[in-house]
Amino acid sequence: MLAIDAHVHFHQRRWVEPTLSAAAANFRLLAATRDSKPLGVLLLAESTREQVFEWLRDQSRAGAWTVKQVAAEPQTLRIGNAGVELLVVCGRQIRAEQGLEVLALGTDQRFPDGLGLERTLAEVRQARALPVLPWGFGKWLGRRGRRVNEILSERSGKSLWLGDSGGRLRGLRRPRLMAEAERRAVGVLPGTDPFPFGHDYRRVGSFGCLLPAAIDLSQPWQSIAARLRAIEGSPTAYGRSTGWFRFGFNQAWIQVHMRLHGRSR
């Protein structure tokens, strides 16, 4: 079985080891509730400012963790520590029109920011990556929400995914567009999407999806992508989204962070 956190950031090199350790701990907690021990998979979504994966790929170790590149997949790493193995797969986070984001999962190719949504999605598909429109606080409302709905209305099946977020406030209704996506057989991929402050990396691995399938470890990402495309609807989600305190803290401090660094999330 695979446990996949489908939206991960390391943000900085110094957070790689603690993020891996937090993910391993969260995957162990998940295993304690199930009959089998899942293989943990972290799907990165690095922005243009992040180049942590390229650095990590050139290392033999990240603290206590050994790092090995998969020969057939330059975007995939097998990372181990004391009998625990994780798969780390590179991907990109791209800023498109109106501040909407697109994730290109499973590729180390880079993409330009600032293009139209259709053009960005086309470039992601051309790179043979999984295109995902991730949820973000306030980003599926108003004009932007209508734009996402337009994109959904033009597609069905696995040519597009929506992304759920562990940063979403627990207890509120699931966003309407996710139900609309699944009605059109567009799957939803959940991931933690950690913020770059407040030790939020500790959530990595705590919110994601399960795939009850073995994979070929000589080409793990290709195996995972093929199984995701083959399932009907969305994979089984696990974990809980964020509580009130963490949600409020993150939303307040992201505004400070954006002003300090001169960019939007």
C-alpha positions in Angstrom: 0.0 0.0 0.0 1.1 3.6 -0.7 0.4 6.6 1.5 0.8 9.7 -0.7 1.1 13.3 0.5 0.4 15.0 -2.8 1.4 18.6 -2.0 4.8 19.0 -0.1 7.3 21.8 0.2 10.7 21.6 1.8 11.0 25.4 1.4 14.6 25.4 2.6 17.5 23.0 2.7 17.8 23.1 6.5 14.2 21.8 6.7 14.8 18.7 4.6 15.8 16.4 7.5 13.2 17.5 10.0 10.5 17.3 7.3 11.5 13.8 6.4 11.5 12.8 10.0 8.1 14.4 10.6 6.7 12.6 7.5 8.1 9.2 8.7 6.4 9.8 12.1 3.1 10.6 10.6 3.2 7.6 8.2 4.0 5.4 11.3 0.9 6.8 13.0 -1.1 6.0 9.9 0.3 2.4 9.8 -0.8 1.9 13.4 -4.4 2.3 12.4 -4.2 -0.1 9.4 -3.4 -3.8 8.8 -0.4 -3.0 6.5 2.5 -0.7 6.7 2.3 1.8 3.8 5.2 3.1 1.8 5.3 6.8 2.3 5.4 9.0 -0.8 6.0 12.8 -0.8 5.1 14.6 -4.0 6.9 18.0 -4.1 5.5 21.1 -5.6 8.5 23.5 -5.7 8.0 27.1 -6.7 10.4 29.0 -9.0 12.2 30.3 -5.9 12.7 26.8 -4.5 15.5 24.6 -5.7 15.8 22.2 -2.8 15.2 19.1 -4.8 18.1 19.8 -7.2 20.4 20.2 -4.2 19.0 17.1 -2.4 19.5 15.0 -5.5 23.2 15.7 -5.5 23.6 14.7 -1.8 24.3 11.2 -0.5 22.8 12.0 2.9 20.4 14.5 4.4 21.3 14.3 8.1 20.5 10.8 9.2 18.7 10.0 5.9 20.5 8.3 2.9 19.6 9.6 -0.5 19.6 7.6 -3.7 18.4 8.7 -7.1 16.3 6.3 -9.1 18.3 5.5 -12.2 15.4 5.5 -14.6 13.7 8.6 -13.1 15.8 11.7 -12.4 12.7 13.2 -10.6 12.5 10.4 -8.0 14.6 9.8 -4.9 14.6 6.8 -2.5 15.4 8.1 0.9 16.0 5.8 3.9 16.8 5.9 7.6 17.0 3.0 10.1 14.8 0.7 8.0 12.3 3.4 7.0 12.1 4.3 3.3 10.3 7.2 1.7 9.9 8.1 -1.9 10.4 11.8 -2.8 9.2 12.9 -6.2 9.9 16.3 -7.7 7.2 18.5 -9.0 6.6 22.2 -9.6 4.2 24.9 -8.4 3.4 27.4 -11.1 1.7 30.8 -10.8 -0.8 31.3 -13.6 -3.4 34.0 -14.3 -5.2 35.7 -11.5 -2.9 34.3 -8.9 -4.2 30.8 -9.5 -1.7 28.0 -9.1 -1.0 24.8 -11.1 0.9 21.9 -9.8 3.0 19.8 -12.2 3.5 16.6 -10.2 6.2 14.1 -11.2 8.6 16.2 -13.2 11.9 18.2 -12.6 11.2 20.4 -15.6 10.7 24.1 -14.9 7.8 26.2 -16.2 7.3 29.9 -16.6 5.0 31.8 -14.2 2.4 34.3 -15.3 0.9 32.5 -18.3 -2.8 31.9 -18.9 -4.3 28.9 -17.1 -5.0 26.9 -20.3 -1.5 27.5 -21.6 0.1 26.5 -18.3 -2.0 23.3 -18.1 -1.0 22.5 -21.7 2.7 22.8 -20.9 2.3 20.6 -17.9 0.6 17.9 -19.9 3.2 18.2 -22.6 5.8 17.4 -19.9 3.9 14.2 -19.1 3.3 15.5 -15.5 0.1 15.3 -13.6 -1.7 18.7 -13.8 -3.4 19.7 -10.5 -5.3 22.8 -9.6 -4.8 23.1 -5.8 -7.2 24.6 -3.4 -6.0 27.8 -1.6 -7.8 29.9 1.0 -10.0 32.4 -1.0 -8.7 31.3 -4.4 -11.8 29.4 -5.5 -14.1 32.3 -4.8 -15.5 35.0 -7.1 -13.9 35.5 -10.5 -11.2 32.9 -9.8 -13.7 30.3 -8.7 -15.6 30.9 -11.9 -12.4 30.4 -13.9 -11.7 27.1 -12.2 -15.3 26.0 -12.9 -14.8 26.9 -16.6 -11.8 24.7 -16.8 -13.6 21.8 -15.1 -16.6 22.2 -17.5 -14.3 21.6 -20.4 -12.8 18.4 -19.1 -13.6 15.1 -17.6 -11.5 12.1 -16.6 -7.8 12.2 -15.6 -6.5 14.9 -17.9 -6.8 17.2 -14.8 -6.9 16.9 -11.0 -8.0 19.2 -8.2 -5.9 19.4 -5.1 -7.3 19.3 -1.5 -5.2 20.8 1.3 -4.5 19.8 4.8 -4.4 23.6 5.5 -8.1 23.8 4.9 -10.1 24.6 8.1 -11.5 21.4 9.6 -15.3 21.3 10.2 -16.2 23.5 7.2 -18.0 22.0 4.2 -15.8 20.6 1.5 -15.4 23.1 -1.3 -18.2 22.8 -3.9 -15.8 22.6 -6.8 -14.3 19.3 -5.5 -17.8 17.7 -5.6 -18.3 19.1 -9.1 -14.9 17.7 -10.2 -15.7 14.2 -9.0 -19.1 14.4 -10.7 -17.1 14.9 -13.9 -14.7 12.0 -13.0 -11.9 14.5 -12.3 -10.1 13.2 -9.2 -9.1 15.0 -6.1 -5.5 14.6 -4.7 -5.0 15.6 -1.0 -1.8 16.9 0.4 -0.6 18.9 3.4 0.8 22.0 1.6 2.9 23.1 4.6 3.6 26.8 5.2 7.2 28.1 5.4 7.1 29.1 9.1 5.9 28.0 12.5 7.3 24.4 12.2 4.4 23.7 9.9 6.5 21.0 8.2 5.5 18.8 11.1 2.2 18.2 9.3 3.8 16.6 6.2 2.6 13.0 5.8 -0.5 13.6 8.0 -3.0 14.3 5.1 -3.0 12.5 1.8 -4.4 9.5 0.0 -4.0 5.7 -0.1 -3.3 3.5 -3.1 -3.7 -0.2 -2.4 -1.2 -1.3 -5.0 2.4 -2.5 -5.3 4.7 -0.5 -7.5 7.8 -1.2 -9.6 10.6 0.4 -7.5 12.8 0.7 -10.6 10.4 3.3 -11.9 8.2 4.2 -9.0 6.7 7.5 -10.2 5.6 5.9 -13.5 3.9 3.2 -11.6 2.2 5.6 -9.2 1.0 7.9 -12.0 -0.4 5.0 -14.0 -2.3 3.7 -11.0 -3.7 7.2 -10.2 -4.9 7.6 -13.8 -6.5 4.2 -13.8 -8.6 4.5 -10.7 -12.2 5.7 -10.9 -12.9 9.0 -9.2 -10.5 10.0 -6.3 -8.2 7.8 -4.3 -9.1 7.2 -0.7 -8.2 10.1 1.5 -6.8 9.9 5.0 -6.0 12.4 7.8 -7.7 15.5 9.0 -7.4 19.1 7.9 -6.2 22.0 10.1 -7.9 23.0 13.4 -8.9 26.6 14.3 -5.7 27.6 16.1 -3.2 26.4 13.4 -5.5 27.7 10.6 -5.7 31.2 12.1 -2.0 31.3 12.9 -1.1 30.3 9.3 -3.4 32.7 7.6 -2.2 35.6 9.8 1.5 34.9 9.4 1.3 34.2 5.7 0.3 37.8 5.2 3.4 38.9 7.2 5.6 36.5 5.3 4.3 37.8 1.9 5.0 41.4 2.9 8.5 40.6 4.1 9.4 38.6 1.0 7.6 40.7 -1.5 5.5 38.0 -3.0 2.1 36.3 -2.8 1.4 32.7 -1.9 
